[in-house]
């Protein structure tokens, strides 16, 4: 493997290896008796899965998701502990046992000081994309922005023979949850199709991945060549599934009801046709199908869980999110996605039962974030939700800039989006002004200009005081402080009012500290995890400590999470 850089500070690795040596001295040998330790840990994330999905669909979930629901240790009160509830932070939190203020992925992207454009959370100009043909000239993706280590890193520190594989439709999902040193990490190429990696991990894709990449188009044509039709073998009565053509949905491929047409599938598709087909895979249940196919192949080809060296399999299913943004969480489309995911995960778990052995593997399940229902659906239920036009945000920022300029002689403005406002530190300092005072004035000015839709504007300094100086805080300030980073947090952080959806004329999204965005499922399955529900407070940050405890491994005292009780 070609790990080009090590993003984890030396102190963190030194602490881990110190713990490893201590554990070896106090527990000899390191590995417990082979029959007692699971050979494989499976970490499953379902993007945008909310607890209500598992509740309302429980009677129909007789596959992989159903194993967690009926046979696993469930934590119904699980919540995220931070404010910017997006995919990058969610997967890194799940994979490291740390909140964003410690692992560093505070958003899907961010604007660095003195910059006017966002930086992507897993971008890495020192890595290159690796396709079936080998390394390319395209910039790659890697975990170099992540400042914490993952479960597989901890296992490899104790046992270098441990292996790890991660796969998702999304690069930030596969990378975020799998730490610094997994053996193979794959994600879907939305432009060309097939799965790719980067030179951070490998110089060449494994032959079995190349083989899959040569076959996926024919598999898609066979299974999806007639389009996407809803499963017709199940009754949705009593599942709280919305009607097929609900107000507020986004038209997908020119339609808003089943069946959805397939893309053109010429015998020899050109680049434009391939891009269209690849996008359809990404935005439909086909993405989850292919992810699970690769996970099943990896188990056999990499011999995951085949010996006493505990391995890790990371699987993140993205279709619930890619479809959910367009249709909402109770839609007929999302329901179909989840029923299919239940079946695909069951095929994977059946393989594990056969190849690894019943009772020889354990698994966890969570989501990276929740989601707000479609505002139109909420209004029908008596909740005062509404869509706020993008012009309202731009007008508020424009008025704020005018107030700041009148007060200080310069508006110091660089960039804004729905997350916050970035100011020029250099211009503020050159003008002899106080960064803290300018930020505070800008935040209060923004609040004055945005009373209709803005709940609170938080300053960098307010959040830094909690995150780095230990100032006591609860509620929203604590949540936003858990999403703080000195370089990556805006000077003014925007928190819209609950049930206000900014700059989206249709569909829905997430990203707030409100309950609908922070409530997530959390469950564990396998030996040591009895079928029960525990109502103690929990979060996805607890997953890695809980899995380590189940393996009999030492726990890092610096974890933000803790090992949950499952007895």
C-alpha positions as CSV (number, residue, x, y, z in Angstrom):
1,X,0.0,0.0,0.0
2,X,1.1,3.6,-0.6
3,X,0.0,5.7,2.3
4,X,1.4,9.0,1.1
5,X,0.9,10.9,4.4
6,X,0.0,10.3,7.9
7,X,-2.6,12.7,9.0
8,X,-2.8,11.5,12.6
9,X,-0.5,13.4,15.0
10,X,2.4,11.4,16.4
11,X,1.1,11.9,19.9
12,X,-2.1,10.1,19.1
13,X,-0.3,7.1,17.6
14,X,2.2,7.1,20.5
15,X,-0.7,6.9,22.9
16,X,-2.2,4.0,21.0
17,X,1.0,2.0,20.9
18,X,1.6,2.8,24.6
19,X,-1.9,1.4,25.3
20,X,-1.0,-1.6,23.1
21,X,2.2,-2.4,25.0
22,X,0.4,-2.0,28.3
23,X,-2.3,-4.3,27.2
24,X,0.2,-6.9,26.2
25,X,1.9,-6.7,29.5
26,X,-1.3,-7.0,31.5
27,X,-3.1,-9.5,29.3
28,X,-0.9,-12.2,27.8
29,X,-1.2,-13.1,25.1
30,X,-2.8,-10.1,23.3
31,X,-5.5,-12.2,21.6
32,X,-7.9,-14.1,23.8
33,X,-8.6,-17.7,23.0
34,X,-9.6,-18.0,19.4
35,X,-13.1,-19.5,20.0
36,X,-14.0,-16.5,22.2
37,X,-13.0,-13.6,19.9
38,X,-15.0,-12.7,16.8
39,X,-12.9,-13.0,13.7
40,X,-14.7,-10.2,11.9
41,X,-16.2,-6.9,12.8
42,X,-18.8,-5.4,10.3
43,X,-19.6,-1.7,10.6
44,X,-22.7,-0.9,8.6
45,X,-23.9,2.7,8.0
46,X,-27.1,3.5,6.1
47,X,-26.9,7.1,5.0
48,X,-29.9,9.2,6.2
49,X,-31.6,6.3,8.0
50,X,-33.8,7.6,10.8
51,X,-35.1,5.4,13.7
52,X,-38.6,5.7,12.5
53,X,-37.7,3.8,9.3
54,X,-36.8,0.7,11.3
55,X,-40.0,1.1,13.4
56,X,-42.5,1.6,10.7
57,X,-41.0,-1.0,8.4
58,X,-40.2,-3.6,11.1
59,X,-42.8,-6.1,10.0
60,X,-41.3,-6.2,6.5
61,X,-37.6,-6.3,7.5
62,X,-36.8,-10.0,7.5
63,X,-33.3,-9.7,6.2
64,X,-30.1,-7.9,7.3
65,X,-31.7,-4.9,8.8
66,X,-34.2,-7.2,10.4
67,X,-31.4,-9.0,12.2
68,X,-30.6,-5.8,14.1
69,X,-34.3,-5.0,14.8
70,X,-35.3,-8.4,16.1
71,X,-32.0,-10.0,17.2
72,X,-29.7,-7.2,18.1
73,X,-29.0,-4.8,21.0
74,X,-30.9,-1.6,20.1
75,X,-30.4,1.9,21.6
76,X,-33.6,3.8,20.7
77,X,-32.4,7.1,22.3
78,X,-29.3,7.5,20.2
79,X,-28.4,11.0,19.1
80,X,-25.6,12.8,17.4
81,X,-23.7,15.1,19.7
82,X,-22.7,17.8,17.2
83,X,-24.4,20.5,15.1
84,X,-23.3,20.1,11.5
85,X,-25.0,16.9,10.7
86,X,-23.6,15.9,7.3
87,X,-22.2,12.8,5.7
88,X,-18.5,13.4,6.2
89,X,-18.7,14.2,9.9
90,X,-21.2,11.4,10.5
91,X,-19.0,8.6,9.0
92,X,-15.8,9.9,10.6
93,X,-17.5,10.0,14.0
94,X,-18.9,6.5,13.6
95,X,-15.5,5.2,12.5
96,X,-13.3,6.9,15.1
97,X,-15.2,7.2,18.3
98,X,-14.5,10.9,18.2
99,X,-16.7,13.9,17.6
100,X,-15.8,16.4,14.8
101,X,-13.9,18.8,17.1
102,X,-11.4,16.0,17.6
103,X,-11.4,14.1,14.2
104,X,-11.5,17.3,12.2
105,X,-14.2,16.6,9.5
106,X,-16.5,19.3,10.6
107,X,-18.5,19.3,7.4
108,X,-18.7,17.9,3.9
109,X,-16.6,20.9,3.0
110,X,-15.3,24.1,4.5
111,X,-13.8,27.4,3.6
112,X,-10.3,27.9,5.0
113,X,-9.0,31.3,6.2
114,X,-8.5,33.8,3.4
115,X,-10.1,31.5,0.9
116,X,-13.2,32.2,-1.2
117,X,-14.1,28.6,-2.3
118,X,-14.8,25.4,-0.3
119,X,-12.4,22.6,0.3
120,X,-13.8,19.1,0.1
121,X,-13.5,17.0,3.3
122,X,-11.6,14.1,1.7
123,X,-9.8,15.9,-1.1
124,X,-6.0,15.2,-1.3
125,X,-3.9,16.8,-4.0
126,X,-1.0,14.5,-3.2
127,X,-3.1,11.4,-4.0
128,X,-4.3,10.3,-7.4
129,X,-7.5,8.5,-8.4
130,X,-6.9,4.8,-9.2
131,X,-9.2,3.1,-11.7
132,X,-9.1,-0.3,-13.4
133,X,-6.4,1.1,-15.7
134,X,-4.2,2.2,-12.8
135,X,-3.4,5.7,-11.4
136,X,-4.8,8.6,-13.3
137,X,-4.1,12.3,-13.4
138,X,-7.2,13.1,-11.4
139,X,-6.8,14.3,-7.8
140,X,-7.5,11.5,-5.4
141,X,-9.3,11.2,-2.2
142,X,-7.9,10.2,1.2
143,X,-8.2,10.5,5.0
144,X,-5.4,13.0,5.3
145,X,-7.8,15.6,6.6
146,X,-9.0,13.2,9.4
147,X,-7.1,13.8,12.7
148,X,-8.1,10.6,14.4
149,X,-7.6,6.9,13.9
150,X,-10.2,4.3,13.2
151,X,-11.1,0.9,14.5
152,X,-8.9,-0.9,11.9
153,X,-6.0,1.3,12.9
154,X,-6.4,0.3,16.5
155,X,-6.6,-3.4,15.6
156,X,-3.6,-3.2,13.3
157,X,-1.6,-1.6,16.1
158,X,-2.3,-4.6,18.2
159,X,-2.1,-7.1,15.4
160,X,-0.5,-6.1,12.1
161,X,-2.1,-9.2,10.4
162,X,-5.6,-7.7,10.8
163,X,-7.1,-6.6,7.4
164,X,-9.7,-4.0,6.6
165,X,-11.9,-3.3,3.6
166,X,-14.3,-0.4,3.0
167,X,-16.9,0.3,0.3
168,X,-19.6,2.8,-0.4
169,X,-21.2,4.7,-3.2
170,X,-19.7,7.9,-1.6
171,X,-16.0,8.6,-1.2
172,X,-16.5,10.5,2.0
173,X,-18.4,7.7,3.5
174,X,-16.0,4.9,2.7
175,X,-13.0,7.0,3.7
176,X,-14.5,8.7,6.7
177,X,-15.6,5.5,8.5
178,X,-12.5,3.4,7.7
179,X,-9.6,5.3,9.4
180,X,-6.1,5.9,8.2
181,X,-4.8,2.4,7.2
182,X,-7.4,0.1,5.7
183,X,-6.1,-2.2,3.1
184,X,-8.6,-1.4,0.3
185,X,-11.2,1.4,0.1
186,X,-13.6,1.7,-2.8
187,X,-16.2,4.2,-3.9
188,X,-18.4,4.6,-7.0
189,X,-17.1,6.7,-9.9
190,X,-20.1,8.9,-10.6
191,X,-18.7,10.2,-13.9
192,X,-17.4,7.0,-15.6
193,X,-18.9,4.2,-13.6
194,X,-17.2,1.4,-11.7
195,X,-15.5,1.5,-8.3
196,X,-12.3,3.4,-7.8
197,X,-9.7,4.1,-5.1
198,X,-6.7,6.3,-4.7
199,X,-3.0,6.0,-4.4
200,X,-3.2,6.7,-0.6
201,X,-4.4,3.0,-0.4
202,X,-3.2,1.2,-3.6
203,X,-1.3,1.7,-6.8
204,X,-3.6,-0.8,-8.6
205,X,-7.1,-2.1,-8.0
206,X,-7.3,-5.8,-6.9
207,X,-8.0,-8.1,-9.9
208,X,-11.4,-9.0,-8.5
209,X,-12.4,-5.3,-8.4
210,X,-11.2,-4.9,-12.0
211,X,-13.3,-7.9,-12.9
212,X,-16.4,-6.4,-11.3
213,X,-15.7,-3.1,-13.1
214,X,-15.7,-5.0,-16.4
215,X,-19.1,-6.6,-15.6
216,X,-21.2,-3.9,-13.8
217,X,-22.7,-2.4,-16.9
218,X,-24.0,-5.8,-18.1
219,X,-25.3,-6.5,-14.6
220,X,-27.1,-3.1,-14.5
221,X,-28.6,-3.7,-18.0
222,X,-29.9,-7.2,-16.9
223,X,-31.4,-6.1,-13.5
224,X,-32.3,-2.4,-14.2
225,X,-32.6,-2.3,-18.0
226,X,-36.3,-1.8,-17.8
227,X,-36.0,0.9,-15.2
228,X,-36.7,1.1,-11.4
229,X,-40.0,-0.5,-10.4
230,X,-41.1,-0.8,-6.8
231,X,-41.1,-4.2,-5.3
232,X,-44.5,-5.7,-5.9
233,X,-44.4,-8.6,-3.5
234,X,-45.0,-6.6,-0.3
235,X,-48.0,-4.7,1.1
236,X,-47.2,-1.3,2.6
237,X,-50.4,-1.1,4.5
238,X,-49.7,0.2,8.0
239,X,-46.2,1.3,7.3
240,X,-46.8,5.1,7.2
241,X,-45.5,5.3,3.7
242,X,-46.6,8.4,1.9
243,X,-48.5,8.3,-1.3
244,X,-46.4,7.9,-4.4
245,X,-46.8,11.4,-5.8
246,X,-46.4,13.5,-2.7
247,X,-46.1,17.4,-2.7
248,X,-42.6,18.7,-2.5
249,X,-40.9,15.8,-4.2
250,X,-38.2,16.3,-6.9
251,X,-39.0,14.9,-10.3
252,X,-36.4,12.1,-11.0
253,X,-35.7,11.4,-14.6
254,X,-38.8,13.3,-15.6
255,X,-41.2,11.5,-13.3
256,X,-42.3,11.5,-9.7
257,X,-44.1,8.1,-9.5
258,X,-43.1,4.5,-10.1
259,X,-41.9,3.1,-12.5
260,X,-38.9,5.2,-13.3
261,X,-37.3,4.8,-16.7
262,X,-33.9,3.4,-17.3
263,X,-31.3,5.5,-19.1
264,X,-30.5,4.8,-22.7
265,X,-28.3,1.6,-22.8
266,X,-26.6,1.6,-26.2
267,X,-24.5,-1.4,-27.0
268,X,-21.4,0.7,-27.0
269,X,-22.1,3.7,-24.8
270,X,-20.0,6.8,-25.3
271,X,-18.6,9.0,-22.4
272,X,-21.9,11.0,-22.1
273,X,-24.0,7.8,-21.9
274,X,-21.7,6.2,-19.4
275,X,-21.9,9.3,-17.2
276,X,-25.7,9.2,-17.3
277,X,-25.8,5.5,-16.4
278,X,-23.3,6.0,-13.6
279,X,-25.3,8.8,-12.2
280,X,-28.5,6.6,-12.2
281,X,-26.6,3.9,-10.3
282,X,-25.5,6.5,-7.7
283,X,-29.0,7.9,-7.3
284,X,-31.0,4.6,-7.2
285,X,-31.0,1.3,-5.3
286,X,-28.6,-0.1,-7.8
287,X,-25.8,1.7,-5.8
288,X,-26.5,-0.3,-2.7
289,X,-26.8,-3.4,-4.7
290,X,-23.3,-2.9,-6.2
291,X,-21.8,-1.9,-2.8
292,X,-23.1,-5.1,-1.2
293,X,-21.8,-7.2,-4.2
294,X,-18.3,-5.8,-3.7
295,X,-18.5,-6.4,0.1
296,X,-19.4,-10.0,-0.6
297,X,-16.6,-10.4,-3.0
298,X,-14.1,-8.8,-0.6
299,X,-15.0,-11.3,2.1
300,X,-13.9,-14.2,-0.1
301,X,-11.1,-12.6,-2.0
302,X,-9.4,-11.0,1.0
303,X,-10.3,-14.0,3.3
304,X,-11.9,-11.6,5.8
305,X,-12.6,-13.3,9.1
306,X,-10.8,-16.5,8.0
307,X,-8.3,-16.8,10.9
308,X,-7.6,-15.6,14.4
309,X,-6.6,-12.1,13.2
310,X,-9.7,-10.0,13.7
311,X,-10.6,-8.1,10.5
312,X,-12.9,-5.2,9.7
313,X,-15.5,-4.9,7.0
314,X,-17.0,-1.4,6.5
315,X,-20.1,-1.1,4.4
316,X,-21.9,2.2,3.9
317,X,-25.2,2.2,1.9
318,X,-25.9,5.6,0.3
319,X,-29.1,5.1,-1.7
320,X,-31.4,6.0,1.2
321,X,-29.7,9.5,1.2
322,X,-29.4,10.0,-2.5
323,X,-33.1,9.1,-3.0
324,X,-34.2,10.6,0.3
325,X,-33.0,14.1,-0.6
326,X,-35.4,14.0,-3.6
327,X,-38.4,12.3,-2.1
328,X,-38.3,12.5,1.7
329,X,-38.0,9.9,4.4
330,X,-41.5,8.4,4.3
331,X,-41.7,8.3,0.5
332,X,-42.6,5.2,-1.6
333,X,-39.1,5.5,-3.1
334,X,-37.2,5.5,0.2
335,X,-39.3,2.6,1.4
336,X,-38.4,0.6,-1.6
337,X,-34.7,1.5,-1.1
338,X,-34.7,0.2,2.4
339,X,-36.6,-3.0,1.7
340,X,-34.0,-3.7,-1.0
341,X,-31.2,-2.8,1.4
342,X,-32.6,-5.3,3.9
343,X,-32.4,-8.0,1.3
344,X,-28.9,-7.1,0.1
345,X,-27.5,-7.0,3.6
346,X,-29.0,-10.4,4.3
347,X,-27.2,-11.9,1.3
348,X,-24.0,-10.5,2.8
349,X,-24.7,-11.8,6.3
350,X,-25.6,-15.2,5.0
351,X,-22.2,-15.3,3.3
352,X,-20.6,-14.4,6.6
353,X,-22.5,-17.1,8.4
354,X,-21.2,-19.7,5.9
355,X,-17.6,-18.4,5.4
356,X,-16.8,-16.9,8.8
357,X,-19.2,-18.9,10.9
358,X,-22.3,-18.2,13.0
359,X,-21.2,-16.5,16.2
360,X,-17.8,-15.6,14.8
361,X,-18.6,-12.2,13.5
362,X,-20.2,-9.1,15.1
363,X,-21.8,-6.0,13.5
364,X,-22.9,-2.5,14.3
365,X,-25.5,-0.4,12.5
366,X,-26.1,3.3,12.5
367,X,-26.6,6.4,10.3
368,X,-24.5,9.4,9.7
369,X,-27.4,11.8,10.3
370,X,-31.1,12.1,10.2
371,X,-33.3,14.3,7.9
372,X,-36.2,16.7,8.0
373,X,-39.3,15.5,6.3
374,X,-40.7,17.3,3.3
375,X,-42.1,20.7,4.5
376,X,-45.3,20.0,2.7
377,X,-45.8,16.7,4.6
378,X,-45.0,18.4,7.9
379,X,-47.6,21.1,7.2
380,X,-50.2,18.4,6.6
381,X,-49.4,17.1,10.1
382,X,-49.8,20.5,11.7
383,X,-46.2,21.5,11.9
384,X,-45.3,25.0,10.8
385,X,-42.6,24.0,8.3
386,X,-41.7,26.2,5.3
387,X,-39.2,26.6,2.5
388,X,-37.0,29.7,2.8
389,X,-35.9,31.0,-0.6
390,X,-32.2,31.4,-1.3
391,X,-32.8,35.1,-1.9
392,X,-33.7,35.5,1.8
393,X,-30.3,34.3,2.9
394,X,-28.4,36.4,0.3
395,X,-30.4,39.5,1.3
396,X,-29.6,38.9,4.9
397,X,-25.9,38.6,4.2
398,X,-25.9,41.6,2.0
399,X,-27.6,43.7,4.7
400,X,-25.1,42.3,7.3
401,X,-22.2,43.3,5.1
402,X,-23.5,46.9,4.9
403,X,-23.9,47.2,8.7
404,X,-20.3,45.8,9.2
405,X,-18.9,48.3,6.6
406,X,-20.7,51.2,8.3
407,X,-19.3,50.2,11.6
408,X,-15.7,49.3,10.7
409,X,-15.1,50.9,7.3
410,X,-14.8,47.5,5.5
411,X,-17.1,44.5,5.4
412,X,-14.2,42.1,5.5
413,X,-16.3,39.7,3.5
414,X,-15.0,36.6,1.7
415,X,-17.6,33.9,1.4
416,X,-21.0,32.7,2.6
417,X,-23.2,29.7,2.3
418,X,-26.0,28.1,4.4
419,X,-23.4,27.0,7.0
420,X,-22.0,30.5,7.7
421,X,-19.9,33.5,6.8
422,X,-16.2,33.7,6.3
423,X,-14.4,37.0,6.9
424,X,-10.8,38.0,6.1
425,X,-8.7,37.8,9.2
426,X,-5.8,39.6,7.4
427,X,-8.0,42.6,6.5
428,X,-9.4,42.8,10.0
429,X,-5.9,42.7,11.6
430,X,-4.6,45.2,9.0
431,X,-7.4,47.6,9.9
432,X,-6.4,47.3,13.5
433,X,-9.7,45.8,14.5
434,X,-10.4,43.0,16.9
435,X,-11.4,39.7,15.3
436,X,-13.6,38.9,18.2
437,X,-15.4,42.2,18.1
438,X,-15.9,42.1,14.3
439,X,-17.3,38.6,14.4
440,X,-19.7,39.5,17.3
441,X,-20.9,42.6,15.5
442,X,-21.4,40.6,12.2
443,X,-23.3,37.8,14.0
444,X,-25.7,40.2,15.8
445,X,-26.2,42.2,12.5
446,X,-27.1,39.0,10.7
447,X,-29.6,38.1,13.4
448,X,-31.2,41.6,13.1
449,X,-31.6,41.1,9.3
450,X,-32.9,37.5,9.4
451,X,-35.5,37.4,12.1
452,X,-38.0,35.5,9.9
453,X,-35.8,32.4,9.5
454,X,-32.6,32.6,11.6
455,X,-32.6,31.1,15.1
456,X,-29.0,32.0,16.1
457,X,-25.7,33.2,14.6
458,X,-22.8,31.8,16.5
459,X,-19.3,33.3,16.5
460,X,-16.1,31.4,16.1
461,X,-15.0,32.7,19.5
462,X,-18.1,31.5,21.3
463,X,-17.5,28.0,20.0
464,X,-13.8,28.0,20.5
465,X,-14.3,28.9,24.1
466,X,-16.2,25.7,24.7
467,X,-14.3,23.5,22.4
468,X,-10.7,24.4,23.3
469,X,-10.9,26.4,26.6
470,X,-13.4,24.3,28.5
471,X,-16.1,26.9,29.0
472,X,-19.2,25.1,30.2
473,X,-22.1,24.9,27.7
474,X,-25.1,22.8,27.0
475,X,-27.7,22.6,24.2
476,X,-27.0,24.2,20.9
477,X,-23.8,25.9,21.8
478,X,-22.3,22.6,23.0
479,X,-23.5,20.9,19.8
480,X,-21.9,23.5,17.6
481,X,-18.7,23.5,19.7
482,X,-18.5,19.7,19.0
483,X,-18.4,20.7,15.3
484,X,-15.6,23.3,15.8
485,X,-12.2,23.5,14.2
486,X,-9.8,26.5,14.3
487,X,-9.2,26.6,10.6
488,X,-12.4,25.0,9.2
489,X,-15.2,26.7,11.2
490,X,-16.7,29.9,9.7
491,X,-16.4,33.2,11.5
492,X,-20.1,33.2,11.9
493,X,-22.0,30.0,12.0
494,X,-25.6,30.0,10.8
495,X,-28.4,28.1,12.6
496,X,-31.7,28.4,10.9
497,X,-35.0,28.1,12.8
498,X,-36.4,24.6,13.2
499,X,-38.5,23.3,10.3
500,X,-37.1,26.0,8.0
501,X,-35.5,24.6,4.9
502,X,-33.1,27.0,3.3
503,X,-32.6,27.4,-0.4
504,X,-34.5,24.2,-1.5
505,X,-37.5,24.6,-3.7
506,X,-38.2,20.9,-3.5
507,X,-36.8,17.8,-1.8
508,X,-35.3,18.0,1.7
509,X,-32.0,17.9,3.5
510,X,-30.2,17.9,6.9
511,X,-27.3,19.6,8.7
512,X,-28.8,21.2,11.8
513,X,-28.6,20.3,15.5
514,X,-32.3,19.7,15.7
515,X,-33.8,16.4,16.8
516,X,-34.9,15.4,13.3
517,X,-31.3,15.7,12.1
518,X,-29.6,14.2,15.1
519,X,-31.8,11.2,15.9
520,X,-30.1,8.0,14.5
521,X,-30.5,4.3,14.9
522,X,-27.7,2.5,16.8
523,X,-27.7,-1.3,17.1
524,X,-25.2,-4.2,17.6
525,X,-25.6,-7.8,16.5
526,X,-23.8,-11.0,17.1
527,X,-22.1,-12.9,20.0
528,X,-22.3,-10.8,23.2
529,X,-25.1,-8.6,21.9
530,X,-28.4,-10.0,23.2
531,X,-31.8,-9.1,21.6
532,X,-32.9,-6.2,23.8
533,X,-33.5,-2.5,23.8
534,X,-31.6,-0.2,26.1
535,X,-32.9,3.3,26.7
536,X,-29.6,4.7,28.1
537,X,-28.3,7.8,26.2
538,X,-26.1,6.7,23.3
539,X,-24.5,8.0,20.1
540,X,-22.7,6.7,17.1
541,X,-19.5,8.0,18.8
542,X,-20.0,5.0,21.1
543,X,-19.8,2.4,18.4
544,X,-16.1,1.9,18.3
545,X,-15.6,1.7,22.1
546,X,-18.5,-0.8,22.3
547,X,-17.0,-3.0,19.6
548,X,-13.5,-2.8,21.1
549,X,-15.0,-3.9,24.5
550,X,-16.8,-6.8,22.8
551,X,-13.4,-7.9,21.4
552,X,-11.7,-7.6,24.8
553,X,-9.5,-4.8,23.5
554,X,-8.1,-1.9,25.5
555,X,-10.1,1.4,25.4
556,X,-8.6,4.7,24.7
557,X,-9.4,7.1,27.6
558,X,-9.5,10.0,25.0
559,X,-12.5,8.6,23.2
560,X,-15.5,10.9,23.1
561,X,-17.7,7.8,23.2
562,X,-17.9,5.0,25.7
563,X,-18.5,1.3,25.7
564,X,-22.3,0.8,26.1
565,X,-23.7,-1.8,28.4
566,X,-25.5,-4.5,26.5
567,X,-26.3,-6.9,29.3
